[in-house]
Amino acid sequence: MLMPKRTKYRKMMKGRNRGYANRGTEFTFGEFALKATEAGRINSRQ
């Protein structure tokens, strides 16, 4: 994942995670899916 090593102000790079997704929430093939139970962040190694 491309990410700058250092920035002058880190809070600008952080962003905000608001609201719920209303697009891309349905899968079109298969019988099983994974669903997130809570909002959160993952790092580039996960």
Biopython code that builds the backbone (N, CA, C, O; Angstrom):
import numpy as np
from Bio.PDB.StructureBuilder import StructureBuilder

atoms = [
    (1, "MET", "N", (0.834, -1.175, 0.000)),
    (1, "MET", "CA", (0.000, 0.000, 0.000)),
    (1, "MET", "C", (0.881, 1.242, 0.000)),
    (1, "MET", "O", (1.807, 1.342, 0.806)),
    (2, "LEU", "N", (0.611, 2.176, -0.879)),
    (2, "LEU", "CA", (1.416, 3.379, -0.958)),
    (2, "LEU", "C", (1.002, 4.363, 0.132)),
    (2, "LEU", "O", (-0.175, 4.683, 0.302)),
    (3, "MET", "N", (2.012, 4.829, 0.862)),
    (3, "MET", "CA", (1.730, 5.726, 1.964)),
    (3, "MET", "C", (2.983, 6.539, 2.251)),
    (3, "MET", "O", (4.076, 5.973, 2.267)),
    (4, "PRO", "N", (2.871, 7.826, 2.475)),
    (4, "PRO", "CA", (4.064, 8.611, 2.784)),
    (4, "PRO", "C", (4.658, 8.221, 4.141)),
    (4, "PRO", "O", (3.929, 7.909, 5.082)),
    (5, "LYS", "N", (5.980, 8.245, 4.225)),
    (5, "LYS", "CA", (6.636, 7.891, 5.474)),
    (5, "LYS", "C", (6.398, 8.950, 6.543)),
    (5, "LYS", "O", (6.138, 8.630, 7.703)),
    (6, "ARG", "N", (6.488, 10.207, 6.141)),
    (6, "ARG", "CA", (6.298, 11.299, 7.089)),
    (6, "ARG", "C", (5.485, 12.398, 6.442)),
    (6, "ARG", "O", (5.636, 12.665, 5.250)),
    (7, "THR", "N", (4.638, 13.027, 7.203)),
    (7, "THR", "CA", (3.918, 14.204, 6.730)),
    (7, "THR", "C", (4.073, 15.295, 7.772)),
    (7, "THR", "O", (4.352, 15.016, 8.938)),
    (8, "LYS", "N", (3.893, 16.525, 7.354)),
    (8, "LYS", "CA", (4.034, 17.635, 8.278)),
    (8, "LYS", "C", (2.904, 17.644, 9.302)),
    (8, "LYS", "O", (3.127, 17.890, 10.488)),
    (9, "TYR", "N", (1.695, 17.374, 8.832)),
    (9, "TYR", "CA", (0.538, 17.327, 9.723)),
    (9, "TYR", "C", (-0.168, 15.986, 9.534)),
    (9, "TYR", "O", (-0.770, 15.747, 8.487)),
    (10, "ARG", "N", (-0.099, 15.120, 10.526)),
    (10, "ARG", "CA", (-0.653, 13.774, 10.395)),
    (10, "ARG", "C", (-2.176, 13.749, 10.374)),
    (10, "ARG", "O", (-2.770, 12.857, 9.769)),
    (11, "LYS", "N", (-2.816, 14.718, 11.029)),
    (11, "LYS", "CA", (-4.267, 14.684, 11.136)),
    (11, "LYS", "C", (-4.946, 14.855, 9.779)),
    (11, "LYS", "O", (-6.049, 14.345, 9.585)),
    (12, "MET", "N", (-4.326, 15.548, 8.850)),
    (12, "MET", "CA", (-4.891, 15.720, 7.515)),
    (12, "MET", "C", (-4.905, 14.398, 6.757)),
    (12, "MET", "O", (-5.808, 14.155, 5.956)),
    (13, "MET", "N", (-3.914, 13.541, 7.001)),
    (13, "MET", "CA", (-3.838, 12.261, 6.303)),
    (13, "MET", "C", (-4.795, 11.237, 6.916)),
    (13, "MET", "O", (-5.149, 10.251, 6.270)),
    (14, "LYS", "N", (-5.208, 11.467, 8.146)),
    (14, "LYS", "CA", (-6.021, 10.494, 8.873)),
    (14, "LYS", "C", (-7.405, 10.316, 8.260)),
    (14, "LYS", "O", (-7.865, 9.185, 8.099)),
    (15, "GLY", "N", (-8.064, 11.395, 7.923)),
    (15, "GLY", "CA", (-9.391, 11.301, 7.323)),
    (15, "GLY", "C", (-10.463, 10.990, 8.350)),
    (15, "GLY", "O", (-10.178, 10.819, 9.536)),
    (16, "ARG", "N", (-11.695, 10.920, 7.880)),
    (16, "ARG", "CA", (-12.818, 10.637, 8.763)),
    (16, "ARG", "C", (-13.618, 9.477, 8.206)),
    (16, "ARG", "O", (-13.717, 9.308, 6.991)),
    (17, "ASN", "N", (-14.185, 8.683, 9.086)),
    (17, "ASN", "CA", (-14.983, 7.533, 8.692)),
    (17, "ASN", "C", (-16.414, 7.791, 9.157)),
    (17, "ASN", "O", (-16.774, 7.466, 10.289)),
    (18, "ARG", "N", (-17.224, 8.373, 8.281)),
    (18, "ARG", "CA", (-18.574, 8.776, 8.679)),
    (18, "ARG", "C", (-19.631, 7.940, 7.981)),
    (18, "ARG", "O", (-19.471, 7.555, 6.823)),
    (19, "GLY", "N", (-20.703, 7.664, 8.689)),
    (19, "GLY", "CA", (-21.895, 7.087, 8.086)),
    (19, "GLY", "C", (-21.757, 5.625, 7.689)),
    (19, "GLY", "O", (-20.762, 4.965, 7.989)),
    (20, "TYR", "N", (-22.780, 5.145, 7.011)),
    (20, "TYR", "CA", (-22.829, 3.763, 6.563)),
    (20, "TYR", "C", (-22.724, 3.713, 5.046)),
    (20, "TYR", "O", (-23.115, 4.658, 4.362)),
    (21, "ALA", "N", (-22.205, 2.628, 4.529)),
    (21, "ALA", "CA", (-22.101, 2.458, 3.084)),
    (21, "ALA", "C", (-23.475, 2.118, 2.527)),
    (21, "ALA", "O", (-24.194, 1.292, 3.088)),
    (22, "ASN", "N", (-23.833, 2.753, 1.431)),
    (22, "ASN", "CA", (-25.098, 2.409, 0.792)),
    (22, "ASN", "C", (-24.887, 1.821, -0.596)),
    (22, "ASN", "O", (-25.845, 1.391, -1.238)),
    (23, "ARG", "N", (-23.644, 1.799, -1.064)),
    (23, "ARG", "CA", (-23.321, 1.151, -2.332)),
    (23, "ARG", "C", (-22.304, 0.055, -2.067)),
    (23, "ARG", "O", (-21.470, 0.170, -1.168)),
    (24, "GLY", "N", (-22.378, -1.004, -2.853)),
    (24, "GLY", "CA", (-21.405, -2.083, -2.713)),
    (24, "GLY", "C", (-21.619, -2.946, -1.490)),
    (24, "GLY", "O", (-20.676, -3.573, -1.008)),
    (25, "THR", "N", (-22.829, -2.993, -0.978)),
    (25, "THR", "CA", (-23.084, -3.775, 0.228)),
    (25, "THR", "C", (-23.681, -5.145, -0.072)),
    (25, "THR", "O", (-23.863, -5.949, 0.841)),
    (26, "GLU", "N", (-23.986, -5.421, -1.332)),
    (26, "GLU", "CA", (-24.545, -6.715, -1.703)),
    (26, "GLU", "C", (-23.547, -7.482, -2.565)),
    (26, "GLU", "O", (-22.876, -6.901, -3.419)),
    (27, "PHE", "N", (-23.455, -8.779, -2.338)),
    (27, "PHE", "CA", (-22.575, -9.582, -3.185)),
    (27, "PHE", "C", (-23.410, -10.244, -4.271)),
    (27, "PHE", "O", (-24.581, -10.563, -4.065)),
    (28, "THR", "N", (-22.794, -10.446, -5.424)),
    (28, "THR", "CA", (-23.548, -10.896, -6.593)),
    (28, "THR", "C", (-23.323, -12.365, -6.920)),
    (28, "THR", "O", (-24.017, -12.909, -7.779)),
    (29, "PHE", "N", (-22.382, -13.016, -6.265)),
    (29, "PHE", "CA", (-22.161, -14.434, -6.544)),
    (29, "PHE", "C", (-21.736, -15.130, -5.260)),
    (29, "PHE", "O", (-21.263, -14.486, -4.324)),
    (30, "GLY", "N", (-21.903, -16.421, -5.220)),
    (30, "GLY", "CA", (-21.527, -17.204, -4.057)),
    (30, "GLY", "C", (-22.662, -17.316, -3.052)),
    (30, "GLY", "O", (-23.733, -16.732, -3.216)),
    (31, "GLU", "N", (-22.392, -18.087, -2.006)),
    (31, "GLU", "CA", (-23.417, -18.335, -0.995)),
    (31, "GLU", "C", (-23.070, -17.752, 0.365)),
    (31, "GLU", "O", (-23.949, -17.599, 1.213)),
    (32, "PHE", "N", (-21.796, -17.423, 0.586)),
    (32, "PHE", "CA", (-21.369, -16.961, 1.898)),
    (32, "PHE", "C", (-20.618, -15.645, 1.760)),
    (32, "PHE", "O", (-20.053, -15.347, 0.707)),
    (33, "ALA", "N", (-20.617, -14.864, 2.829)),
    (33, "ALA", "CA", (-19.903, -13.581, 2.825)),
    (33, "ALA", "C", (-19.474, -13.244, 4.251)),
    (33, "ALA", "O", (-20.000, -13.798, 5.216)),
    (34, "LEU", "N", (-18.519, -12.336, 4.369)),
    (34, "LEU", "CA", (-18.086, -11.823, 5.669)),
    (34, "LEU", "C", (-18.723, -10.462, 5.890)),
    (34, "LEU", "O", (-18.877, -9.681, 4.951)),
    (35, "LYS", "N", (-19.089, -10.183, 7.116)),
    (35, "LYS", "CA", (-19.699, -8.900, 7.435)),
    (35, "LYS", "C", (-18.972, -8.297, 8.629)),
    (35, "LYS", "O", (-18.737, -8.980, 9.625)),
    (36, "ALA", "N", (-18.618, -7.029, 8.533)),
    (36, "ALA", "CA", (-17.966, -6.341, 9.639)),
    (36, "ALA", "C", (-19.005, -5.998, 10.696)),
    (36, "ALA", "O", (-20.101, -5.541, 10.373)),
    (37, "THR", "N", (-18.659, -6.219, 11.957)),
    (37, "THR", "CA", (-19.598, -5.923, 13.037)),
    (37, "THR", "C", (-19.386, -4.541, 13.624)),
    (37, "THR", "O", (-20.253, -4.028, 14.331)),
    (38, "GLU", "N", (-18.229, -3.924, 13.335)),
    (38, "GLU", "CA", (-17.977, -2.578, 13.832)),
    (38, "GLU", "C", (-17.011, -1.870, 12.901)),
    (38, "GLU", "O", (-16.252, -2.510, 12.173)),
    (39, "ALA", "N", (-17.043, -0.565, 12.929)),
    (39, "ALA", "CA", (-16.158, 0.237, 12.087)),
    (39, "ALA", "C", (-14.768, 0.261, 12.707)),
    (39, "ALA", "O", (-14.631, 0.196, 13.929)),
    (40, "GLY", "N", (-13.741, 0.354, 11.874)),
    (40, "GLY", "CA", (-12.392, 0.410, 12.387)),
    (40, "GLY", "C", (-11.396, 0.606, 11.273)),
    (40, "GLY", "O", (-11.755, 0.694, 10.099)),
    (41, "ARG", "N", (-10.145, 0.671, 11.657)),
    (41, "ARG", "CA", (-9.066, 0.858, 10.697)),
    (41, "ARG", "C", (-8.160, -0.359, 10.732)),
    (41, "ARG", "O", (-8.025, -1.014, 11.765)),
    (42, "ILE", "N", (-7.544, -0.658, 9.605)),
    (42, "ILE", "CA", (-6.521, -1.692, 9.562)),
    (42, "ILE", "C", (-5.256, -1.061, 9.003)),
    (42, "ILE", "O", (-5.320, -0.117, 8.215)),
    (43, "ASN", "N", (-4.125, -1.577, 9.406)),
    (43, "ASN", "CA", (-2.886, -1.023, 8.873)),
    (43, "ASN", "C", (-2.488, -1.775, 7.612)),
    (43, "ASN", "O", (-3.173, -2.714, 7.205)),
    (44, "SER", "N", (-1.387, -1.371, 6.993)),
    (44, "SER", "CA", (-1.000, -1.932, 5.702)),
    (44, "SER", "C", (-0.521, -3.378, 5.813)),
    (44, "SER", "O", (-0.440, -4.068, 4.797)),
    (45, "ARG", "N", (-0.205, -3.851, 7.003)),
    (45, "ARG", "CA", (0.281, -5.222, 7.168)),
    (45, "ARG", "C", (-0.839, -6.232, 7.376)),
    (45, "ARG", "O", (-0.589, -7.436, 7.330)),
    (46, "GLN", "N", (-2.041, -5.784, 7.599)),
    (46, "GLN", "CA", (-3.137, -6.709, 7.893)),
    (46, "GLN", "C", (-3.792, -7.218, 6.640)),
    (46, "GLN", "O", (-4.733, -8.007, 6.713)),
]
sb = StructureBuilder()
sb.init_structure("model")
sb.init_model(0)
sb.init_chain("A")
sb.init_seg("    ")
for serial, (resi, resn, name, xyz) in enumerate(atoms, 1):
    if name == "N":
        sb.init_residue(resn, " ", resi, " ")
    sb.init_atom(name, np.array(xyz, "f"), 0.0, 1.0, " ", f" {name:<3s}", serial, name[0])
structure = sb.get_structure()
